[in-house]
């Protein structure tokens, strides 16, 4: 197949080319968020163990289509527009690339390899634009969206923090601001990659001047109060993440899953050790900031890293992303 075939009038034939071009990179990047959001941090092995589960495959296909439709519009001369009414320039760049005479001779597999590589300063603008608009843009907010789908499918709240902060039944929990902060921190962490209920975030400890023992005792009492006030909310948003025996539909991991997960964690810790080398003390403040961070603090982390390590913003962002990925896989969050 050639890249230029993506501009063919036959949409079905064009999609096969698009799939070959974008799917490898998209599957690389979607794997982690889906694993964390849908499978509690364990690899998705589906029913047979050789393919992803139907839900993860469907989510991946949906995201492919999210990028394909806008590109076809751009190829037809009607690119999507920004809120300011301007055409999305990156899509126009990709459309010109696909429609160029050179694309009719360019192997789509080679183009897919270029997109799959790490971004570099000297890469063609069309490759960078394709990666940004056809891979990263469709995956924005993916993990949070999938978590909400999974939560509502099992009867949990799509936005548990909103319920805790606004619902009348949660008013008694809000009377103690410190206890309430510990509770909301725990609910957020349980929906993430950690299942350690009492691994209170360092940011919360520091903000309220708590030691670990006091925080755990207070959190334990608050969770018991939540269970009494709203058993269904507790079951769906806390207990289900812990695999408590009162929830028959929650199955413990198989021995094979335990081995695989343990091996991934071991490898990630080894890669972290190699990356940091004998400079661990220098990077410790950054690692602690990542472990205590919320998603909105990403730009601040990049800025802090660039300043502390003397890196360019792009290099700092790549370094932070690598650290976050390894820390998550090493189960250090």
Secondary structure, 3 states (H helix, E strand, C coil): CEHHHHHCCCHHHHHHHHHHHHHHHHHHHHHHHHHHHHHCCCCCCCCCCCCCCHHHHHHHHHHHHHHHHHHHHHHCCCCCECCCCCECHHHHHHHHHHHCHHHHCCEHHHHHHHHHCCCCCCCCHHHHHHHHHHHHCCCCCHHHHHHHHHHHHCCCCCCHHHHHHHCHHHHHHHHCHHHHHHHHHHHHHHCCCCCCCCCCCHHHHHHHCCCHHHHHHHHHHHHHHHHHHCHHHHHHHHHHHHCCCCCCCCCCCCHHHHHHHHHHHHHHHHHHHHHHHHHHHHHHHHHHHHHHCCHHHHHHHHHHHHHHHCCCHHHHHHHHHHHHHHHHHCCCC
